Structures are given as C-alpha cells and as structure tokens.
Amino acid sequence: VAAAVFSGMITSNLGLLEVPHLIAPVGPTELATAVRRRDFPEITPLPCYFIPGVRTSSQGDNLADLDVLRGEEVEIMGLRSLLSITSDAVFLHYGSHHKAINVDAEGKILASKTSLTGELFSALSEHTMLKGSLESVEASAIVEEAWRHGLADGKRVGVGRALFLVRVGEQIAGYSKSYMTSYLLGVLTLLDLSLLDEMKSRRLVLYGRGKLKHILAEYLHGRGLVEIVLVDDDTADVAAAIGAAELMLRVGAVFKER
C-alpha cells in the first residue's frame, strides 16, 4: 500500500480535511491538479491525499441551478473505466441522496442535480404517521403495479397529497403494507424523474444500492430511452476505489511535471 486516498464527505467541512469544490466543468485532469496532500501520522503512517468534489454554478441568481457532489467524481471515473464508456452519459446515483450527473465524452462533469429521495423515504417510513402503513423496503419486493400507481397519483394530485394516500390506501382502501411501500417508492420516483428533465444525453447509467434502479430502467426503456446501462452492485461497490486509483496515477504525472 503506497498511500491513503480520501474522497466524499470526508473532504467536506464535516470531515477530516475540507477541500474546496471545483466548479464544473471538471474532468480527471482538473481533479488531479487540485488533489491535496496532508498527512495524519496519528491515523496512518501513509501519505494522505484528498480529492475535491465538484460544484455546479448558477447562471445569474437562480438557486435551482446550484448543486454540489463529493465522491461521485471518482465513482464516475471508475465506472467509465470498468464499463468502457467513452461517450457522453448521464449517471444517476442511488443512495441517501439521488444524483443525476451529466458527463461529456471526455469524462468531464458538466453539471449535477441532487434530490433527497433516499433520506426522504427513510424519514417518511420511520418518523411519520406513514410508518404503520409500510414495511421494510429491504424485506419486500417492489410490486410494479403499486409502483406505477404511486407514480401516476403523484403526477395527478401532487407529491404531498399522494404521500398522505399511503396511509389512506392501507387503512381505508385495504391495500397491503407491501403494496403501499411500493406505492410510496413510485411517488418518490417523481423526484428522480425531475432530475433527468434537463439532462441532454440519451445514455443513462443507473448505479448504487437499492431496487428502484431496476424498475426505473424498465419504465424509461418503455418510453423510448433505449441506451440504459444498469450497473450491478459488485461493480458499483469498487467504482470509487478504481476511480481514485486511476486519478492518483494522474496526480503522479502532475507532480512529476511540476
């Protein structure tokens, strides 16, 4: 082992060393140039390198144009390498936050958009009145009919009303908790679809943990988006490490040039 390399929230103001975001567009070369070294001998004798995140800036004062990411920049590098992606693509990351990231053919991050979809599901299912009408998403399979039902109702009556219908569906209409769990996922999928509204690429890469990416891929394929790459969990799990390792090779070249 030659070094310890850090990316993600550990490089934020909540982490071990804050590294300022780079402003998009940002590619591997720009990232390599901005990597910081600061050693922490009380943690490890290895040299420590910290990779910056990427910020999407605003045109004027439009708050909705702003966005930030940390960690996905190296995941995307790893995925492009592992999947041999050489064209432009939109990467949709599933996690506590869902992020749509627009990347050009050279691997430059052009912009990103983030939704709190994952955290919102967790909060709704654990800390609201909906808790008694739901079951663990890990324990149940997604019911496609229920997911589409939630998606349609969310479009028709709005997300806030559709969320309350989770309770109504289980208590009054007699739907099972499993059905209403999938219904809720359908409602929240609207948040992810809104992330994709302004993304230009016809290739979509879905990665991250969870079951939603599979049904979303099928849904979008049925609506004409045929260039969908569904990343398996094992590949997604190593993407950050692969990307960070490739970036460090560039960092070595940058330091050598200096």
Accessible surface in RSA format (square Angstrom, percent):
REM  Atomic radii and reference values for relative SASA: ProtOr
REM  Chains: A
REM  Algorithm: Lee & Richards
REM  Probe-radius: 1.40
REM  Slices: 20
REM RES _ NUM      All-atoms   Total-Side   Main-Chain    Non-polar    All polar
REM                ABS   REL    ABS   REL    ABS   REL    ABS   REL    ABS   REL
RES VAL A   1   162.67 107.0  89.36  80.9  73.32 176.7 100.76  87.5  61.92 167.9
RES ALA A   2    90.86  83.5  66.21 102.2  24.66  56.1  74.72 105.2  16.15  42.8
RES ALA A   3    27.10  24.9  11.92  18.4  15.18  34.5  11.92  16.8  15.18  40.2
RES ALA A   4    21.43  19.7  15.51  23.9   5.92  13.5  21.43  30.2   0.00   0.0
RES VAL A   5    51.74  34.0  20.39  18.5  31.35  75.5  20.39  17.7  31.35  85.0
RES PHE A   6    36.99  18.5  34.25  21.2   2.74   7.1  36.99  22.4   0.00   0.0
RES SER A   7    35.63  30.1  14.58  19.5  21.05  48.5   0.45   1.0  35.18  49.3
RES GLY A   8    10.53  13.0   0.00   N/A  10.53  13.0  10.24  28.1   0.29   0.7
RES MET A   9   114.97  59.5 107.36  71.1   7.62  18.1  88.39  75.1  26.59  35.2
RES ILE A  10    62.86  35.8  55.70  41.5   7.15  17.2  59.03  42.5   3.82  10.4
RES THR A  11     0.09   0.1   0.09   0.1   0.00   0.0   0.00   0.0   0.09   0.1
RES SER A  12     6.89   5.8   6.04   8.1   0.85   2.0   6.04  12.9   0.85   1.2
RES ASN A  13   113.97  78.6  82.17  79.4  31.81  76.6  19.88  47.9  94.09  90.9
RES LEU A  14   144.21  80.3 108.88  77.9  35.32  88.8 113.64  79.8  30.56  82.2
RES GLY A  15    36.52  45.0   0.00   N/A  36.52  45.0  11.01  30.2  25.51  57.1
RES LEU A  16    63.65  35.4  40.66  29.1  22.99  57.8  44.40  31.2  19.25  51.8
RES LEU A  17    15.47   8.6  12.04   8.6   3.44   8.6  15.47  10.9   0.00   0.0
RES GLU A  18    95.92  55.1  83.09  62.9  12.83  30.5  21.13  40.9  74.79  61.1
RES VAL A  19     2.62   1.7   2.62   2.4   0.00   0.0   2.62   2.3   0.00   0.0
RES PRO A  20    77.78  56.7  70.13  63.9   7.65  27.8  76.16  62.9   1.62  10.1
RES HIS A  21    50.21  27.4  32.65  22.7  17.56  44.9  19.28  19.9  30.93  36.0
RES LEU A  22    42.60  23.7  40.68  29.1   1.92   4.8  42.60  29.9   0.00   0.0
RES ILE A  23    90.38  51.4  73.69  54.9  16.69  40.2  73.69  53.1  16.69  45.3
RES ALA A  24    14.09  13.0   1.30   2.0  12.79  29.1   1.33   1.9  12.75  33.8
RES PRO A  25    80.57  58.7  70.54  64.3  10.03  36.5  70.54  58.2  10.03  62.3
RES VAL A  26     3.08   2.0   2.43   2.2   0.65   1.6   2.43   2.1   0.65   1.8
RES GLY A  27     1.39   1.7   0.00   N/A   1.39   1.7   1.39   3.8   0.00   0.0
RES PRO A  28    19.76  14.4  19.76  18.0   0.00   0.0  19.76  16.3   0.00   0.0
RES THR A  29    80.00  56.9  78.48  79.6   1.52   3.6  57.80  77.6  22.21  33.6
RES GLU A  30    61.83  35.5  55.98  42.3   5.85  13.9  37.92  73.4  23.90  19.5
RES LEU A  31     3.02   1.7   3.02   2.2   0.00   0.0   3.02   2.1   0.00   0.0
RES ALA A  32     0.90   0.8   0.40   0.6   0.50   1.1   0.40   0.6   0.50   1.3
RES THR A  33    69.21  49.2  59.79  60.6   9.42  22.4  50.11  67.3  19.10  28.9
RES ALA A  34    27.84  25.6  14.93  23.0  12.91  29.4  24.32  34.2   3.52   9.3
RES VAL A  35    10.81   7.1   0.00   0.0  10.81  26.1   0.00   0.0  10.81  29.3
RES ARG A  36   105.86  44.4 102.51  52.3   3.34   8.0  32.09  43.9  73.76  44.7
RES ARG A  37   133.25  55.9 101.30  51.6  31.95  76.1  31.53  43.1 101.72  61.6
RES ARG A  38   127.33  53.5 122.50  62.4   4.83  11.5  34.17  46.7  93.16  56.5
RES ASP A  39    63.30  44.3  45.30  45.1  17.99  42.5  21.91  51.6  41.38  41.3
RES PHE A  40    26.37  13.2  26.06  16.1   0.31   0.8  26.37  16.0   0.00   0.0
RES PRO A  41   106.99  78.0  84.18  76.7  22.82  82.9  85.66  70.7  21.33 132.6
RES GLU A  42   137.31  78.8  94.05  71.2  43.26 103.0  69.61 134.6  67.70  55.3
RES ILE A  43   100.27  57.1  66.66  49.7  33.61  81.0  71.64  51.6  28.63  77.7
RES THR A  44    21.74  15.5  19.42  19.7   2.33   5.5  16.22  21.8   5.53   8.4
RES PRO A  45   133.09  97.0  98.43  89.7  34.66 126.0 105.31  86.9  27.78 172.7
RES LEU A  46    49.62  27.6  48.34  34.6   1.28   3.2  48.88  34.3   0.74   2.0
RES PRO A  47    32.60  23.8  31.69  28.9   0.91   3.3  32.31  26.7   0.29   1.8
RES CYS A  48     0.75   0.6   0.75   0.8   0.00   0.0   0.00   0.0   0.75   0.8
RES TYR A  49    27.65  12.9  27.65  15.7   0.00   0.0   3.96   3.0  23.68  29.2
RES PHE A  50     0.00   0.0   0.00   0.0   0.00   0.0   0.00   0.0   0.00   0.0
RES ILE A  51     0.50   0.3   0.00   0.0   0.50   1.2   0.00   0.0   0.50   1.4
RES PRO A  52     0.24   0.2   0.24   0.2   0.00   0.0   0.24   0.2   0.00   0.0
RES GLY A  53     0.37   0.5   0.00   N/A   0.37   0.5   0.16   0.5   0.21   0.5
RES VAL A  54     1.22   0.8   0.90   0.8   0.32   0.8   0.90   0.8   0.32   0.9
RES ARG A  55    84.52  35.5  84.52  43.1   0.00   0.0  20.92  28.6  63.60  38.5
RES THR A  56    16.05  11.4  16.04  16.3   0.01   0.0  15.37  20.7   0.68   1.0
RES SER A  57    42.13  35.6  34.48  46.0   7.65  17.6  15.58  33.2  26.55  37.2
RES SER A  58    28.54  24.1   8.30  11.1  20.24  46.6   8.30  17.7  20.24  28.4
RES GLN A  59   148.73  83.2 133.21  97.4  15.52  37.0  57.50 122.4  91.24  69.2
RES GLY A  60    67.08  82.7   0.00   N/A  67.08  82.7  40.50 111.1  26.58  59.5
RES ASP A  61   151.15 105.9 115.75 115.2  35.40  83.7  43.56 102.5 107.59 107.3
RES ASN A  62    74.45  51.3  65.55  63.3   8.90  21.4  20.81  50.1  53.64  51.8
RES LEU A  63   141.23  78.7 132.62  94.9   8.61  21.6 134.86  94.7   6.37  17.1
RES ALA A  64    88.63  81.5  54.50  84.1  34.12  77.6  67.06  94.4  21.56  57.1
RES ASP A  65    49.27  34.5  39.65  39.5   9.62  22.7  13.12  30.9  36.14  36.0
RES LEU A  66    75.19  41.9  60.57  43.3  14.62  36.8  60.57  42.5  14.62  39.3
RES ASP A  67    21.44  15.0  13.10  13.0   8.33  19.7   8.90  20.9  12.54  12.5
RES VAL A  68    70.81  46.6  70.16  63.5   0.65   1.6  70.16  61.0   0.65   1.8
RES LEU A  69     3.51   2.0   0.20   0.1   3.31   8.3   3.51   2.5   0.00   0.0
RES ARG A  70    28.48  12.0  13.12   6.7  15.36  36.6   5.57   7.6  22.91  13.9
RES GLY A  71    11.27  13.9   0.00   N/A  11.27  13.9  10.63  29.2   0.65   1.4
RES GLU A  72    15.65   9.0  15.44  11.7   0.21   0.5   0.48   0.9  15.17  12.4
RES GLU A  73     1.82   1.0   0.36   0.3   1.46   3.5   0.00   0.0   1.82   1.5
RES VAL A  74     0.31   0.2   0.31   0.3   0.00   0.0   0.31   0.3   0.00   0.0
RES GLU A  75    34.25  19.7  34.25  25.9   0.00   0.0   1.00   1.9  33.26  27.2
RES ILE A  76     1.99   1.1   1.99   1.5   0.00   0.0   1.99   1.4   0.00   0.0
RES MET A  77    18.46   9.6  12.98   8.6   5.48  13.1  16.06  13.7   2.40   3.2
RES GLY A  78     0.00   0.0   0.00   N/A   0.00   0.0   0.00   0.0   0.00   0.0
RES LEU A  79     0.00   0.0   0.00   0.0   0.00   0.0   0.00   0.0   0.00   0.0
RES ARG A  80    37.45  15.7  33.97  17.3   3.48   8.3   8.98  12.3  28.48  17.3
RES SER A  81    52.73  44.6  27.11  36.2  25.62  59.0  16.98  36.2  35.74  50.1
RES LEU A  82    73.85  41.1  42.32  30.3  31.53  79.3  46.33  32.5  27.52  74.0
RES LEU A  83    58.49  32.6  34.84  24.9  23.65  59.4  39.91  28.0  18.58  50.0
RES SER A  84    91.44  77.3  68.08  90.9  23.37  53.8  41.02  87.3  50.43  70.6
RES ILE A  85     6.58   3.7   3.36   2.5   3.22   7.8   3.44   2.5   3.13   8.5
RES THR A  86   110.50  78.6  98.68 100.0  11.82  28.2  67.13  90.2  43.36  65.6
RES SER A  87    43.34  36.6  38.98  52.0   4.36  10.0  40.94  87.2   2.40   3.4
RES ASP A  88    63.85  44.7  62.33  62.0   1.52   3.6  16.10  37.9  47.75  47.6
RES ALA A  89     0.36   0.3   0.25   0.4   0.11   0.2   0.25   0.4   0.11   0.3
RES VAL A  90     3.06   2.0   3.06   2.8   0.00   0.0   3.06   2.7   0.00   0.0
RES PHE A  91     0.00   0.0   0.00   0.0   0.00   0.0   0.00   0.0   0.00   0.0
RES LEU A  92     0.00   0.0   0.00   0.0   0.00   0.0   0.00   0.0   0.00   0.0
RES HIS A  93    28.93  15.8  28.93  20.1   0.00   0.0  16.14  16.6  12.79  14.9
RES TYR A  94     8.34   3.9   6.04   3.4   2.30   6.0   5.01   3.8   3.33   4.1
RES GLY A  95    29.40  36.3   0.00   N/A  29.40  36.3  24.11  66.2   5.29  11.8
RES SER A  96    70.21  59.3  54.44  72.7  15.77  36.3  35.58  75.8  34.64  48.5
RES HIS A  97    66.04  36.1  64.12  44.6   1.92   4.9  45.45  46.8  20.59  24.0
RES HIS A  98     9.06   5.0   9.06   6.3   0.00   0.0   2.54   2.6   6.52   7.6
RES LYS A  99    15.99   7.8  15.99   9.8   0.00   0.0   9.54   8.6   6.44   6.9
RES ALA A 100     0.00   0.0   0.00   0.0   0.00   0.0   0.00   0.0   0.00   0.0
RES ILE A 101     0.00   0.0   0.00   0.0   0.00   0.0   0.00   0.0   0.00   0.0
RES ASN A 102    20.37  14.0  20.37  19.7   0.00   0.0   0.00   0.0  20.37  19.7
RES VAL A 103     0.51   0.3   0.17   0.1   0.34   0.8   0.17   0.1   0.34   0.9
RES ASP A 104    32.90  23.0  32.47  32.3   0.42   1.0  17.80  41.9  15.09  15.1
RES ALA A 105    53.09  48.8  42.66  65.8  10.44  23.7  42.69  60.1  10.41  27.6
RES GLU A 106   131.64  75.6 107.50  81.3  24.14  57.5  49.16  95.1  82.48  67.3
RES GLY A 107     6.83   8.4   0.00   N/A   6.83   8.4   1.65   4.5   5.19  11.6
RES LYS A 108    61.37  29.9  61.37  37.7   0.00   0.0  20.32  18.3  41.04  43.7
RES ILE A 109     4.40   2.5   4.40   3.3   0.00   0.0   4.40   3.2   0.00   0.0
RES LEU A 110    72.14  40.2  58.66  42.0  13.48  33.9  58.91  41.4  13.23  35.6
RES ALA A 111    29.41  27.0  29.41  45.4   0.00   0.0  29.41  41.4   0.00   0.0
RES SER A 112     2.38   2.0   0.79   1.1   1.59   3.7   0.20   0.4   2.18   3.0
RES LYS A 113    55.24  27.0  53.64  32.9   1.60   3.8  47.04  42.3   8.21   8.7
RES THR A 114    45.70  32.5  18.59  18.8  27.11  64.6  18.59  25.0  27.11  41.0
RES SER A 115    17.32  14.6  10.56  14.1   6.76  15.6  12.72  27.1   4.59   6.4
RES LEU A 116   104.44  58.2  99.42  71.1   5.02  12.6  99.49  69.9   4.95  13.3
RES THR A 117     2.55   1.8   2.55   2.6   0.00   0.0   2.55   3.4   0.00   0.0
RES GLY A 118    20.13  24.8   0.00   N/A  20.13  24.8  14.09  38.7   6.04  13.5
RES GLU A 119    82.68  47.5  77.97  59.0   4.71  11.2  23.67  45.8  59.00  48.2
RES LEU A 120    61.77  34.4  58.74  42.0   3.02   7.6  61.57  43.2   0.20   0.5
RES PHE A 121    26.55  13.3  26.55  16.4   0.00   0.0  26.55  16.1   0.00   0.0
RES SER A 122    45.53  38.5  43.76  58.4   1.77   4.1  25.30  53.9  20.23  28.3
RES ALA A 123    43.49  40.0  41.27  63.7   2.22   5.0  43.13  60.7   0.36   1.0
RES LEU A 124    21.18  11.8  21.18  15.1   0.00   0.0  21.18  14.9   0.00   0.0
RES SER A 125    20.14  17.0  13.76  18.4   6.38  14.7   9.16  19.5  10.98  15.4
RES GLU A 126    92.38  53.0  83.44  63.1   8.94  21.3  26.37  51.0  66.02  53.9
RES HIS A 127   147.40  80.6 112.38  78.1  35.02  89.6  84.48  87.1  62.92  73.2
RES THR A 128    52.70  37.5  36.28  36.8  16.42  39.1  46.18  62.0   6.52   9.9
RES MET A 129   108.25  56.1  85.71  56.7  22.54  53.7  70.26  59.7  37.99  50.3
RES LEU A 130     7.27   4.1   7.27   5.2   0.00   0.0   7.27   5.1   0.00   0.0
RES LYS A 131   124.87  60.9 118.83  72.9   6.04  14.4  67.66  60.9  57.21  60.9
RES GLY A 132    40.32  49.7   0.00   N/A  40.32  49.7  32.17  88.3   8.15  18.2
RES SER A 133     0.00   0.0   0.00   0.0   0.00   0.0   0.00   0.0   0.00   0.0
RES LEU A 134    14.26   7.9   2.71   1.9  11.56  29.1   2.79   2.0  11.47  30.9
RES GLU A 135    64.57  37.1  51.52  39.0  13.05  31.1  25.68  49.7  38.89  31.8
RES SER A 136    60.54  51.2  41.42  55.3  19.12  44.0  44.16  94.0  16.38  22.9
RES VAL A 137    33.76  22.2  31.62  28.6   2.14   5.2  31.62  27.5   2.14   5.8
RES GLU A 138   139.36  80.0 115.30  87.2  24.06  57.3  67.63 130.8  71.73  58.6
RES ALA A 139    86.62  79.6  44.09  68.0  42.54  96.8  55.15  77.7  31.47  83.4
RES SER A 140    10.93   9.2   4.81   6.4   6.12  14.1   7.73  16.5   3.19   4.5
RES ALA A 141    77.97  71.7  64.54  99.6  13.43  30.6  67.53  95.1  10.44  27.7
RES ILE A 142    38.42  21.9  12.99   9.7  25.43  61.3  14.24  10.3  24.19  65.6
RES VAL A 143    53.32  35.1  48.60  44.0   4.71  11.4  53.32  46.3   0.00   0.0
RES GLU A 144    66.99  38.5  61.75  46.7   5.24  12.5  25.38  49.1  41.61  34.0
RES GLU A 145   124.39  71.4 113.54  85.9  10.85  25.8  46.17  89.3  78.23  63.9
RES ALA A 146     0.00   0.0   0.00   0.0   0.00   0.0   0.00   0.0   0.00   0.0
RES TRP A 147     0.00   0.0   0.00   0.0   0.00   0.0   0.00   0.0   0.00   0.0
RES ARG A 148    81.75  34.3  78.17  39.9   3.58   8.5  42.95  58.7  38.80  23.5
RES HIS A 149    61.90  33.8  54.13  37.6   7.77  19.9  40.90  42.2  20.99  24.4
RES GLY A 150     0.00   0.0   0.00   N/A   0.00   0.0   0.00   0.0   0.00   0.0
RES LEU A 151     5.70   3.2   5.70   4.1   0.00   0.0   5.70   4.0   0.00   0.0
RES ALA A 152    55.56  51.1  48.73  75.2   6.83  15.5  52.95  74.6   2.61   6.9
RES ASP A 153    13.17   9.2  13.17  13.1   0.00   0.0   0.00   0.0  13.17  13.1
RES GLY A 154     3.57   4.4   0.00   N/A   3.57   4.4   0.00   0.0   3.57   8.0
RES LYS A 155   121.29  59.2  86.25  52.9  35.04  83.4  62.28  56.1  59.01  62.9
RES ARG A 156   174.45  73.2 138.30  70.5  36.16  86.1  73.04  99.8 101.42  61.5
RES VAL A 157    52.35  34.5  24.95  22.6  27.40  66.0  33.69  29.3  18.67  50.6
RES GLY A 158    32.36  39.9   0.00   N/A  32.36  39.9  30.80  84.5   1.56   3.5
RES VAL A 159    43.55  28.7  38.26  34.6   5.29  12.8  38.26  33.2   5.29  14.4
RES GLY A 160    55.87  68.9   0.00   N/A  55.87  68.9  37.59 103.2  18.27  40.9
RES ARG A 161   126.04  52.9 114.50  58.4  11.55  27.5  42.65  58.3  83.39  50.5
RES ALA A 162     0.00   0.0   0.00   0.0   0.00   0.0   0.00   0.0   0.00   0.0
RES LEU A 163    26.43  14.7  26.39  18.9   0.04   0.1  26.43  18.6   0.00   0.0
RES PHE A 164    93.37  46.7  89.30  55.3   4.06  10.6  92.61  56.1   0.76   2.2
RES LEU A 165    29.92  16.7  28.60  20.5   1.31   3.3  28.60  20.1   1.31   3.5
RES VAL A 166     0.00   0.0   0.00   0.0   0.00   0.0   0.00   0.0   0.00   0.0
RES ARG A 167    72.53  30.5  72.53  37.0   0.00   0.0   7.12   9.7  65.41  39.6
RES VAL A 168    44.84  29.5  43.97  39.8   0.86   2.1  44.84  39.0   0.00   0.0
RES GLY A 169     6.46   8.0   0.00   N/A   6.46   8.0   6.20  17.0   0.27   0.6
RES GLU A 170    32.82  18.8  22.81  17.3  10.01  23.8   1.31   2.5  31.51  25.7
RES GLN A 171    96.65  54.0  67.08  49.0  29.57  70.4  10.32  22.0  86.33  65.5
RES ILE A 172   140.02  79.7 112.40  83.7  27.62  66.6 114.39  82.4  25.63  69.6
RES ALA A 173    65.01  59.8  27.46  42.4  37.55  85.4  37.53  52.8  27.48  72.8
RES GLY A 174    63.68  78.5   0.00   N/A  63.68  78.5  32.10  88.1  31.58  70.7
RES TYR A 175    85.99  40.1  77.79  44.3   8.20  21.3  47.33  35.6  38.66  47.7
RES SER A 176    66.66  56.3  51.34  68.5  15.32  35.3  52.36 111.5  14.30  20.0
RES LYS A 177    92.25  45.0  88.62  54.4   3.62   8.6  41.22  37.1  51.03  54.4
RES SER A 178    31.70  26.8  30.48  40.7   1.22   2.8  20.81  44.3  10.89  15.3
RES TYR A 179    25.96  12.1  25.73  14.6   0.23   0.6  22.72  17.1   3.24   4.0
RES MET A 180     3.29   1.7   3.29   2.2   0.00   0.0   3.11   2.6   0.17   0.2
RES THR A 181     1.31   0.9   1.31   1.3   0.00   0.0   1.31   1.8   0.00   0.0
RES SER A 182     1.96   1.7   1.96   2.6   0.00   0.0   0.00   0.0   1.96   2.7
RES TYR A 183     4.14   1.9   4.14   2.4   0.00   0.0   3.59   2.7   0.55   0.7
RES LEU A 184     0.00   0.0   0.00   0.0   0.00   0.0   0.00   0.0   0.00   0.0
RES LEU A 185    10.97   6.1  10.97   7.9   0.00   0.0  10.97   7.7   0.00   0.0
RES GLY A 186     0.00   0.0   0.00   N/A   0.00   0.0   0.00   0.0   0.00   0.0
RES VAL A 187     0.00   0.0   0.00   0.0   0.00   0.0   0.00   0.0   0.00   0.0
RES LEU A 188     0.64   0.4   0.64   0.5   0.00   0.0   0.64   0.4   0.00   0.0
RES THR A 189     1.28   0.9   1.28   1.3   0.00   0.0   1.23   1.7   0.05   0.1
RES LEU A 190    28.72  16.0  23.90  17.1   4.82  12.1  24.00  16.9   4.71  12.7
RES LEU A 191    43.76  24.4  43.13  30.9   0.62   1.6  43.53  30.6   0.23   0.6
RES ASP A 192     0.36   0.3   0.36   0.4   0.00   0.0   0.00   0.0   0.36   0.4
RES LEU A 193    27.44  15.3  25.27  18.1   2.17   5.5  25.32  17.8   2.12   5.7
RES SER A 194    54.22  45.8  48.39  64.6   5.83  13.4  37.11  79.0  17.11  24.0
RES LEU A 195     9.58   5.3   9.54   6.8   0.05   0.1   9.58   6.7   0.00   0.0
RES LEU A 196    29.64  16.5  19.96  14.3   9.67  24.3  20.04  14.1   9.59  25.8
RES ASP A 197   110.45  77.4  74.68  74.3  35.77  84.6  26.01  61.2  84.44  84.2
RES GLU A 198   120.90  69.4 110.86  83.9  10.04  23.9  36.19  70.0  84.71  69.2
RES MET A 199    25.97  13.4   8.80   5.8  17.17  40.9   4.45   3.8  21.53  28.5
RES LYS A 200   170.32  83.1 143.87  88.3  26.45  63.0  99.56  89.6  70.76  75.4
RES SER A 201    20.89  17.7   1.96   2.6  18.93  43.6   5.29  11.3  15.60  21.9
RES ARG A 202   135.30  56.8 130.02  66.3   5.28  12.6  64.38  88.0  70.92  43.0
RES ARG A 203    66.36  27.9  65.39  33.3   0.97   2.3   2.97   4.1  63.39  38.4
RES LEU A 204     4.73   2.6   4.73   3.4   0.00   0.0   4.73   3.3   0.00   0.0
RES VAL A 205     0.00   0.0   0.00   0.0   0.00   0.0   0.00   0.0   0.00   0.0
RES LEU A 206     0.00   0.0   0.00   0.0   0.00   0.0   0.00   0.0   0.00   0.0
RES TYR A 207     2.97   1.4   2.97   1.7   0.00   0.0   2.97   2.2   0.00   0.0
RES GLY A 208     8.42  10.4   0.00   N/A   8.42  10.4   8.31  22.8   0.11   0.2
RES ARG A 209   143.86  60.4 134.01  68.3   9.84  23.4  71.27  97.4  72.59  44.0
RES GLY A 210    46.06  56.8   0.00   N/A  46.06  56.8  35.06  96.2  11.00  24.6
RES LYS A 211    77.20  37.7  70.96  43.5   6.25  14.9  63.67  57.3  13.53  14.4
RES LEU A 212    18.26  10.2  16.35  11.7   1.91   4.8  16.35  11.5   1.91   5.1
RES LYS A 213     3.39   1.7   2.80   1.7   0.59   1.4   1.56   1.4   1.83   1.9
RES HIS A 214    99.35  54.3  92.86  64.5   6.49  16.6  65.55  67.6  33.80  39.3
RES ILE A 215    15.44   8.8  12.41   9.2   3.03   7.3  15.19  10.9   0.24   0.7
RES LEU A 216     0.56   0.3   0.56   0.4   0.00   0.0   0.56   0.4   0.00   0.0
RES ALA A 217    11.72  10.8  10.80  16.7   0.92   2.1  11.08  15.6   0.64   1.7
RES GLU A 218    97.23  55.8  86.74  65.6  10.49  25.0  38.81  75.1  58.42  47.7
RES TYR A 219     9.05   4.2   8.63   4.9   0.42   1.1   5.42   4.1   3.62   4.5
RES LEU A 220    20.15  11.2  20.01  14.3   0.15   0.4  20.01  14.1   0.15   0.4
RES HIS A 221   102.43  56.0  95.79  66.6   6.64  17.0  60.63  62.5  41.80  48.6
RES GLY A 222    63.01  77.7   0.00   N/A  63.01  77.7  31.02  85.1  31.99  71.6
RES ARG A 223   149.07  62.6 112.09  57.1  36.99  88.1  52.72  72.1  96.36  58.4
RES GLY A 224    41.17  50.8   0.00   N/A  41.17  50.8  33.66  92.4   7.51  16.8
RES LEU A 225    36.86  20.5  35.09  25.1   1.77   4.5  36.00  25.3   0.86   2.3
RES VAL A 226    88.03  57.9  69.55  63.0  18.48  44.5  69.55  60.4  18.48  50.1
RES GLU A 227    77.62  44.6  70.03  53.0   7.59  18.1  30.47  58.9  47.15  38.5
RES ILE A 228    37.59  21.4   9.79   7.3  27.80  67.0   9.79   7.1  27.80  75.4
RES VAL A 229    40.07  26.4  36.99  33.5   3.08   7.4  40.07  34.8   0.00   0.0
RES LEU A 230    73.49  40.9  45.91  32.8  27.58  69.3  45.91  32.2  27.58  74.2
RES VAL A 231     2.91   1.9   0.17   0.2   2.74   6.6   2.40   2.1   0.51   1.4
RES ASP A 232    83.44  58.5  73.02  72.7  10.42  24.6  50.26 118.3  33.18  33.1
RES ASP A 233    48.60  34.0  43.92  43.7   4.68  11.1  13.44  31.6  35.16  35.1
RES ASP A 234   111.86  78.4 106.42 105.9   5.44  12.9  31.65  74.5  80.21  80.0
RES THR A 235    27.35  19.5  23.83  24.2   3.52   8.4   7.28   9.8  20.07  30.3
RES ALA A 236    15.89  14.6   6.51  10.0   9.38  21.3   6.75   9.5   9.15  24.2
RES ASP A 237    80.94  56.7  49.21  49.0  31.73  75.0  26.41  62.2  54.53  54.4
RES VAL A 238    70.30  46.3  69.67  63.1   0.63   1.5  70.30  61.1   0.00   0.0
RES ALA A 239     0.00   0.0   0.00   0.0   0.00   0.0   0.00   0.0   0.00   0.0
RES ALA A 240    34.27  31.5  33.54  51.8   0.74   1.7  33.65  47.4   0.62   1.6
RES ALA A 241    67.42  62.0  52.76  81.4  14.66  33.3  61.75  87.0   5.67  15.0
RES ILE A 242    60.63  34.5  60.35  45.0   0.28   0.7  60.56  43.6   0.07   0.2
RES GLY A 243     0.00   0.0   0.00   N/A   0.00   0.0   0.00   0.0   0.00   0.0
RES ALA A 244    14.38  13.2  14.38  22.2   0.00   0.0  14.38  20.3   0.00   0.0
RES ALA A 245    57.60  53.0  48.01  74.1   9.58  21.8  54.20  76.3   3.39   9.0
RES GLU A 246    59.09  33.9  56.57  42.8   2.52   6.0  24.50  47.4  34.59  28.2
RES LEU A 247     0.00   0.0   0.00   0.0   0.00   0.0   0.00   0.0   0.00   0.0
RES MET A 248    35.96  18.6  29.29  19.4   6.67  15.9  29.56  25.1   6.40   8.5
RES LEU A 249   139.96  77.9 127.22  91.0  12.73  32.0 130.05  91.3   9.91  26.7
RES ARG A 250   105.60  44.3 101.59  51.8   4.01   9.5  24.90  34.0  80.71  48.9
RES VAL A 251     2.12   1.4   2.12   1.9   0.00   0.0   2.12   1.8   0.00   0.0
RES GLY A 252    39.07  48.2   0.00   N/A  39.07  48.2  33.33  91.5   5.74  12.9
RES ALA A 253    51.30  47.2  43.97  67.9   7.33  16.7  49.40  69.6   1.91   5.0
RES VAL A 254    22.33  14.7  21.95  19.9   0.38   0.9  22.16  19.3   0.17   0.5
RES PHE A 255    81.54  40.8  66.97  41.5  14.57  37.9  67.67  41.0  13.87  39.7
RES LYS A 256   185.81  90.6 153.31  94.1  32.50  77.4 106.94  96.3  78.86  84.0
RES GLU A 257   150.69  86.5 112.45  85.1  38.24  91.1  50.47  97.6 100.22  81.8
RES ARG A 258   175.09  73.5 108.77  55.4  66.32 157.9  78.00 106.6  97.08  58.8
END  Absolute sums over single chains surface
CHAIN  1 A    12708.0       9947.3       2760.7       7453.6       5254.4
END  Absolute sums over all chains
TOTAL         12708.0       9947.3       2760.7       7453.6       5254.4
